[in-house]
Amino acid sequence: MSAHGAPEPMISRPCGPLNGTATVPGDKSISHRSLILGALSVGRTEITGLLEGQDVLDTAKAMEAFGAKVERVGDGAWHVDGVGVGGFAEPDQIIDCGNSGTGVRLIMGAMATCPITATFTGDASLNKRPMARVTDPLALFGAQTVGRSGGRLPMTLVGARDPIPVEYVVPVPSAQVKSAVLLAGLNAPGQTVVIEKEATRDHTERMLSGFGAEIAVEDTPEGRRITLTGRPELRPQAIVVPRDPSSAAFPVCAALIVPGSDVLVPGIGLNPTRNGLFTTLREMGADLTYENERIEGGEPVADLRARYSDAMQGIEVPPERAASMIDEYPILSVVASFASGETVMRGVAELRVKESDRIAAMADGLRANGVTVEDGDDWWVVTGCGAGNVPGGGTAITHLDHRIAMSFLVLGMAAKAPVTVDDGGPIVTSFPIFTGLMEALGADLGAA
């Protein structure tokens, strides 16, 4: 069943060359944070290029529920009139975050040090995901939670009336956990410190600084140490959201495996904590180049050009790269299916607690389409069939996961036989224009 209704089975048929320009939506991570930090500022934040997928729209509704004024003023253009740090009002209704783990965890952090109570829920997929990784550190500030067994949604969060600053070592690499703690620290007195042993995407730190928070980042023997001084007055910003590298991954990877393809994907954010996939693809021998490299809104940006690459080789992906490409392993495994030799992915236990168990979902779907896969608790190995040699013809079960659905639709574009996914409905949560964009390049997608 789809994330928001009845299942929508889809089929992807082998297609001719993909050619043209693929203009993907705004970055989802930055879109969430723009809305939340705008709501915590005093005055009007103006956002352009916001991703208008369901996940981000659910965060916009949540900010309204907490008292901010959120208004869409054009295509991707939004205004947020904030209530200031500590200014969240108690919502009248349950906060429904849909499919978004990022949304719910960041919002919980932002309200955890406000003296209010809110109840959170989500769709069937989100309600299975663990929240203790966030609620445990939020409890250190003085917040309290009551939820289902295993720390799952629906969950009620009672914000701390007299929050205290926290020093917290993130136990597993997670930008969501780090960001939740930093957002909670905004309304705590003194200094809140987060230490991460492996660097994760740093959009929150960059954006907090841009909004006027006092935040310092240093590399120490114990890890990356982030110190935030609490109770600033955040200044509203004009934010241009870079285009999402996680969305760009799909047209880029499709171009690499469909013969004759040449696709330009403009304006992609290349934050070094997010570009692990593109680095990996180039190491495999992909014809992937960066054009017009520049800085926009404090973030490195480039136009990506991807051309068909028939001689890619499997590699061992360094485990320490996992944090910079955790959402891209599903589509990487598709590319690996068309490479020669083994692609080894280790240190990826986080994939088992995303929107679905992504290791299991991809392994099962690839096997159903004739690809050899081995997997363990925190690793998997794809044995490539070589360019043009993936049999296809199978059905992939998506488990309400948008990235699983899109990955297998890309597989079908280059396999020998069509590939079916049981439900393409969840794609709207992160990439609502995926089908139209890929069809405009030359893909053959449709209802199954």
C-alpha positions as CSV (number, residue, x, y, z in Angstrom):
1,M,0.0,0.0,0.0
2,S,1.2,3.5,-0.9
3,A,2.4,5.9,1.8
4,H,-0.8,7.9,1.3
5,G,-3.4,5.6,-0.3
6,A,-4.0,2.5,-2.4
7,P,-0.9,0.9,-4.0
8,E,0.2,2.3,-7.3
9,P,2.1,-0.5,-9.2
10,M,4.5,0.7,-11.9
11,I,6.5,-0.8,-14.6
12,S,9.8,0.4,-16.2
13,R,10.6,-1.0,-19.7
14,P,14.0,-1.0,-21.4
15,C,14.4,2.3,-23.3
16,G,16.6,4.0,-25.8
17,P,19.2,6.6,-24.9
18,L,18.3,9.2,-22.2
19,N,19.2,12.7,-23.4
20,G,18.5,16.2,-22.2
21,T,18.6,18.3,-19.1
22,A,17.2,17.0,-15.8
23,T,16.2,19.8,-13.5
24,V,15.7,18.1,-10.1
25,P,13.9,19.6,-7.1
26,G,15.4,21.4,-4.2
27,D,17.4,19.6,-1.5
28,K,15.1,17.9,0.9
29,S,17.5,18.2,3.9
30,I,17.9,21.9,3.4
31,S,14.2,22.4,2.7
32,H,13.2,20.9,6.1
33,R,15.8,23.0,7.9
34,S,14.8,26.2,6.1
35,L,11.2,25.9,7.3
36,I,12.2,25.0,10.9
37,L,14.9,27.6,11.3
38,G,12.6,30.2,9.7
39,A,9.9,29.3,12.3
40,L,12.5,29.8,15.1
41,S,13.6,33.2,13.8
42,V,12.1,36.6,14.5
43,G,10.7,38.1,11.3
44,R,10.2,36.8,7.7
45,T,12.4,34.2,6.1
46,E,12.1,34.0,2.3
47,I,12.8,30.6,0.7
48,T,13.1,29.9,-3.0
49,G,13.7,26.5,-4.6
50,L,11.9,24.6,-1.7
51,L,11.2,21.0,-2.4
52,E,7.5,20.7,-2.6
53,G,7.3,16.9,-1.9
54,Q,5.0,15.6,0.7
55,D,7.7,15.2,3.4
56,V,8.5,18.9,3.3
57,L,4.9,20.0,3.0
58,D,4.2,18.0,6.2
59,T,7.0,19.9,8.0
60,A,5.5,23.2,6.7
61,K,2.1,22.2,8.2
62,A,3.9,21.3,11.5
63,M,5.5,24.8,11.7
64,E,2.1,26.4,11.3
65,A,0.7,24.1,14.0
66,F,3.5,25.5,16.4
67,G,2.4,29.1,15.6
68,A,4.6,30.2,12.7
69,K,2.9,31.7,9.6
70,V,3.9,29.7,6.6
71,E,2.8,30.8,3.1
72,R,3.4,29.6,-0.4
73,V,3.9,32.6,-2.7
74,G,5.0,30.9,-5.9
75,D,6.5,27.8,-7.4
76,G,9.0,26.7,-4.8
77,A,8.8,30.1,-3.1
78,W,7.7,30.3,0.5
79,H,7.5,32.9,3.3
80,V,7.9,31.9,7.0
81,D,7.1,34.4,9.7
82,G,8.8,33.0,12.7
83,V,8.0,33.0,16.4
84,G,11.6,33.1,17.7
85,V,13.6,30.6,19.7
86,G,11.5,29.2,22.5
87,G,8.4,30.7,21.0
88,F,6.6,27.6,19.8
89,A,2.9,27.5,20.8
90,E,1.2,24.3,21.9
91,P,-0.5,22.7,18.8
92,D,-4.2,22.0,18.9
93,Q,-3.9,18.8,16.8
94,I,-1.7,15.8,16.5
95,I,1.4,16.5,14.3
96,D,1.4,14.1,11.3
97,C,4.8,13.9,9.7
98,G,3.8,11.4,7.1
99,N,6.8,9.4,5.8
100,S,9.5,11.7,7.0
101,G,12.0,10.5,9.6
102,T,14.0,13.7,9.1
103,G,10.9,15.9,9.7
104,V,9.7,14.3,12.9
105,R,13.2,14.0,14.5
106,L,14.2,17.6,13.7
107,I,10.8,19.0,14.8
108,M,11.0,17.0,18.1
109,G,14.4,18.5,18.7
110,A,13.1,22.1,18.0
111,M,10.2,21.8,20.5
112,A,11.9,19.6,23.2
113,T,13.1,22.7,25.2
114,C,9.8,24.6,24.9
115,P,7.4,24.2,27.8
116,I,4.6,22.7,25.6
117,T,3.3,19.2,24.8
118,A,2.7,17.7,21.3
119,T,1.8,14.3,19.9
120,F,3.5,13.0,16.8
121,T,2.4,10.3,14.3
122,G,3.2,9.3,10.8
123,D,2.3,6.8,8.1
124,A,2.7,3.0,8.5
125,S,6.4,3.1,7.5
126,L,7.4,6.0,9.8
127,N,5.5,4.5,12.7
128,K,7.8,1.5,12.6
129,R,11.0,3.5,12.8
130,P,13.0,3.9,16.0
131,M,12.7,7.3,17.8
132,A,14.7,6.4,20.9
133,R,17.9,7.5,19.2
134,V,16.5,11.1,19.4
135,T,14.3,10.9,22.5
136,D,17.1,9.6,24.6
137,P,19.4,12.7,24.2
138,L,16.3,15.0,24.3
139,A,15.6,13.5,27.8
140,L,18.9,14.9,28.9
141,F,17.6,18.4,28.4
142,G,14.6,17.5,30.6
143,A,12.1,16.5,27.9
144,Q,9.8,13.5,28.5
145,T,8.2,11.1,26.0
146,V,5.5,8.5,26.0
147,G,5.3,6.3,23.0
148,R,4.6,2.8,21.7
149,S,6.9,-0.2,22.6
150,G,10.4,0.1,21.1
151,G,10.2,3.9,21.2
152,R,7.9,4.1,18.2
153,L,5.3,6.6,17.0
154,P,2.6,7.7,17.8
155,M,4.4,9.5,20.6
156,T,3.8,12.4,23.0
157,L,6.6,14.7,23.8
158,V,6.5,17.0,26.8
159,G,9.0,19.8,26.4
160,A,11.4,20.8,29.2
161,R,10.2,23.7,31.4
162,D,13.7,24.4,32.7
163,P,16.0,23.0,30.1
164,I,19.7,22.4,30.8
165,P,22.5,22.4,28.3
166,V,23.9,19.0,27.2
167,E,27.1,17.5,26.1
168,Y,26.3,14.5,23.9
169,V,28.4,12.0,22.0
170,V,26.3,10.7,19.0
171,P,26.6,6.9,19.3
172,V,26.0,6.2,15.5
173,P,26.6,8.5,12.6
174,S,23.3,10.3,12.2
175,A,22.7,13.9,11.0
176,Q,19.2,13.6,12.2
177,V,20.2,12.9,15.8
178,K,23.0,15.6,15.7
179,S,20.5,18.1,14.3
180,A,17.8,17.3,16.9
181,V,20.2,17.9,19.7
182,L,21.5,21.2,18.3
183,L,17.9,22.4,17.7
184,A,17.0,21.5,21.3
185,G,20.1,23.4,22.4
186,L,18.9,26.6,20.9
187,N,16.5,27.2,23.8
188,A,18.8,25.8,26.6
189,P,21.0,28.2,28.5
190,G,24.7,28.0,28.2
191,Q,26.5,25.8,25.7
192,T,25.3,22.6,24.2
193,V,28.0,20.3,22.7
194,V,27.6,17.5,20.2
195,I,30.5,15.2,19.4
196,E,30.3,12.9,16.4
197,K,33.0,10.3,15.8
198,E,32.2,10.3,12.0
199,A,31.3,13.5,10.2
200,T,27.7,13.6,8.9
201,R,26.0,16.1,6.6
202,D,26.5,19.5,8.1
203,H,23.6,21.5,6.7
204,T,22.3,22.3,10.3
205,E,25.6,23.8,11.4
206,R,26.0,25.9,8.3
207,M,22.4,27.1,8.5
208,L,22.5,27.8,12.2
209,S,25.5,30.0,11.6
210,G,23.8,31.7,8.7
211,F,20.7,32.5,10.9
212,G,23.0,34.2,13.4
213,A,23.6,31.5,16.0
214,E,26.9,31.3,17.8
215,I,28.3,27.9,16.7
216,A,31.8,26.5,16.6
217,V,33.1,23.4,15.0
218,E,36.5,21.8,15.7
219,D,38.2,18.5,15.0
220,T,39.5,16.9,18.2
221,P,41.0,13.5,19.1
222,E,37.5,12.4,20.3
223,G,35.8,13.4,17.1
224,R,34.1,16.4,15.5
225,R,33.1,18.8,18.4
226,I,30.2,21.2,17.7
227,T,29.5,23.8,20.4
228,L,26.3,25.9,20.2
229,T,25.6,28.9,22.5
230,G,21.9,28.8,23.5
231,R,19.1,31.3,23.4
232,P,20.3,33.4,20.4
233,E,17.9,35.6,18.5
234,L,17.9,34.1,15.1
235,R,17.8,36.5,12.1
236,P,15.5,35.7,9.2
237,Q,17.2,34.8,6.0
238,A,16.7,34.8,2.2
239,I,17.4,31.1,1.3
240,V,18.1,29.7,-2.1
241,V,17.8,25.9,-1.7
242,P,20.4,24.0,-3.8
243,R,19.1,21.1,-5.9
244,D,19.0,17.8,-4.2
245,P,22.0,15.4,-4.8
246,S,19.9,12.5,-3.6
247,S,17.3,13.2,-6.3
248,A,20.0,13.9,-8.9
249,A,21.3,10.4,-8.2
250,F,18.5,8.8,-10.2
251,P,18.9,10.6,-13.6
252,V,22.7,10.5,-13.2
253,C,22.7,6.7,-12.5
254,A,20.2,6.0,-15.2
255,A,22.3,7.8,-17.8
256,L,25.4,5.8,-16.8
257,I,23.7,2.4,-17.5
258,V,21.4,3.1,-20.5
259,P,23.4,2.9,-23.7
260,G,23.9,6.1,-25.7
261,S,22.8,8.4,-22.8
262,D,24.1,11.9,-22.2
263,V,22.3,13.8,-19.4
264,L,23.0,17.2,-17.8
265,V,21.7,17.7,-14.2
266,P,22.2,21.4,-13.3
267,G,22.7,23.2,-10.0
268,I,23.4,20.2,-7.7
269,G,24.6,20.7,-4.2
270,L,28.0,19.1,-3.7
271,N,28.5,19.6,0.0
272,P,31.4,17.3,1.0
273,T,29.2,15.6,3.5
274,R,26.7,14.6,0.8
275,N,28.7,13.8,-2.4
276,G,29.9,10.3,-1.6
277,L,27.9,8.7,-4.3
278,F,29.4,10.8,-7.1
279,T,32.9,10.1,-5.8
280,T,32.2,6.4,-5.7
281,L,30.8,6.4,-9.3
282,R,33.9,8.1,-10.6
283,E,36.1,5.5,-8.9
284,M,34.1,2.8,-10.6
285,G,34.9,4.4,-14.0
286,A,31.7,6.3,-14.6
287,D,31.8,9.1,-17.2
288,L,30.6,11.7,-14.7
289,T,32.0,15.3,-14.8
290,Y,31.4,18.5,-12.8
291,E,30.8,21.6,-14.8
292,N,30.4,25.2,-13.8
293,E,31.5,24.6,-10.2
294,R,30.5,27.5,-7.9
295,I,29.3,28.5,-4.4
296,E,25.6,29.4,-3.8
297,G,24.2,30.2,-0.4
298,G,27.4,29.0,1.3
299,E,27.1,25.5,-0.4
300,P,29.3,24.2,-3.2
301,V,27.3,23.6,-6.4
302,A,28.0,22.2,-9.9
303,D,26.2,21.0,-13.0
304,L,26.7,17.2,-13.4
305,R,27.1,15.6,-16.8
306,A,26.6,11.9,-16.9
307,R,27.2,9.7,-20.0
308,Y,26.7,6.1,-20.7
309,S,29.6,4.1,-19.2
310,D,30.0,0.5,-20.4
311,A,33.2,-0.4,-18.6
312,M,32.5,0.3,-14.9
313,Q,34.2,-1.9,-12.4
314,G,33.0,-3.0,-9.0
315,I,34.9,-1.5,-6.0
316,E,35.0,-1.8,-2.2
317,V,33.3,1.4,-1.0
318,P,35.2,2.8,2.1
319,P,33.0,2.3,5.2
320,E,33.9,5.8,6.4
321,R,32.2,7.2,3.3
322,A,28.8,5.8,4.4
323,A,27.6,8.9,6.2
324,S,28.1,11.0,3.0
325,M,25.9,8.7,0.8
326,I,23.7,6.7,3.1
327,D,20.5,7.4,1.1
328,E,22.3,6.6,-2.2
329,Y,23.3,3.0,-1.5
330,P,20.1,1.6,-3.1
331,I,20.7,3.3,-6.5
332,L,24.4,2.6,-6.2
333,S,23.5,-1.1,-6.0
334,V,21.6,-0.8,-9.3
335,V,24.7,0.7,-11.0
336,A,26.8,-2.0,-9.4
337,S,24.5,-4.6,-11.1
338,F,25.7,-3.3,-14.5
339,A,29.4,-3.1,-13.6
340,S,31.9,-6.0,-13.8
341,G,33.0,-7.7,-10.6
342,E,31.9,-7.2,-7.0
343,T,30.8,-4.0,-5.4
344,V,31.3,-4.3,-1.6
345,M,29.4,-2.0,0.8
346,R,30.3,-2.2,4.5
347,G,29.4,-0.2,7.6
348,V,25.9,0.4,6.4
349,A,23.8,-0.9,9.4
350,E,21.9,2.4,9.3
351,L,20.2,1.2,6.0
352,R,18.3,-1.3,8.0
353,V,16.3,1.4,9.9
354,K,15.5,3.8,7.2
355,E,12.0,4.0,5.6
356,S,12.4,0.3,5.1
357,D,15.2,-2.2,5.7
358,R,16.9,-1.0,2.6
359,I,19.6,-3.8,2.5
360,A,16.9,-6.5,2.6
361,A,14.6,-4.7,0.1
362,M,17.3,-4.1,-2.5
363,A,18.9,-7.5,-2.1
364,D,15.5,-9.2,-2.5
365,G,14.5,-7.1,-5.5
366,L,17.9,-7.5,-7.3
367,R,17.8,-11.2,-6.8
368,A,14.3,-11.2,-8.3
369,N,15.8,-9.6,-11.4
370,G,18.7,-12.0,-11.8
371,V,21.4,-10.2,-9.9
372,T,23.6,-12.1,-7.3
373,V,23.6,-10.4,-3.9
374,E,25.1,-11.4,-0.5
375,D,24.2,-9.5,2.6
376,G,24.8,-9.4,6.4
377,D,23.9,-7.2,9.3
378,D,25.9,-4.2,8.2
379,W,27.2,-5.1,4.7
380,W,26.1,-6.3,1.3
381,V,27.9,-7.3,-1.9
382,V,26.5,-7.0,-5.4
383,T,28.1,-9.1,-8.1
384,G,27.7,-7.2,-11.4
385,C,26.4,-8.8,-14.6
386,G,28.3,-6.3,-16.8
387,A,26.9,-3.6,-19.1
388,G,23.6,-4.7,-20.7
389,N,23.5,-8.1,-19.0
390,V,21.0,-7.6,-16.1
391,P,18.1,-10.0,-16.9
392,G,15.3,-8.0,-15.3
393,G,11.7,-9.3,-15.6
394,G,11.1,-9.4,-11.8
395,T,8.9,-7.5,-9.3
396,A,10.4,-5.5,-6.5
397,I,8.6,-5.0,-3.2
398,T,9.1,-1.4,-2.1
399,H,7.9,-1.5,1.5
400,L,6.5,2.0,1.3
401,D,10.0,3.3,0.5
402,H,10.4,6.0,-2.2
403,R,14.1,5.3,-2.9
404,I,13.5,1.6,-3.3
405,A,10.8,2.3,-5.8
406,M,12.9,4.8,-7.9
407,S,15.9,2.6,-7.8
408,F,14.1,-0.4,-9.4
409,L,12.4,1.8,-12.0
410,V,15.9,2.9,-13.0
411,L,17.0,-0.7,-13.1
412,G,14.2,-1.5,-15.6
413,M,15.4,1.2,-18.0
414,A,18.6,-0.8,-18.7
415,A,17.6,-4.4,-18.0
416,K,16.8,-6.9,-20.7
417,A,13.2,-7.3,-19.6
418,P,10.8,-4.8,-17.8
419,V,11.0,-4.4,-14.1
420,T,7.8,-3.9,-12.0
421,V,7.5,-2.2,-8.5
422,D,4.6,-3.1,-6.3
423,D,3.9,0.6,-5.3
424,G,5.3,3.8,-6.8
425,G,3.0,6.0,-4.7
426,P,5.7,6.8,-2.0
427,I,7.8,8.6,-4.7
428,V,5.8,11.7,-4.2
429,T,7.2,12.1,-0.7
430,S,10.6,13.2,-2.0
431,F,10.6,13.5,-5.8
432,P,7.1,14.3,-7.0
433,I,8.3,15.1,-10.6
434,F,10.3,11.9,-10.9
435,T,8.1,10.1,-13.5
436,G,7.6,13.2,-15.7
437,L,11.3,14.1,-15.6
438,M,12.5,10.6,-16.5
439,E,10.0,10.3,-19.3
440,A,11.1,13.6,-20.7
441,L,14.6,12.2,-20.9
442,G,13.4,9.1,-22.8
443,A,12.4,6.6,-20.1
444,D,9.4,4.3,-20.7
445,L,7.5,4.3,-17.4
446,G,3.8,3.5,-16.7
447,A,1.2,2.0,-14.5
448,A,1.6,-1.8,-14.2
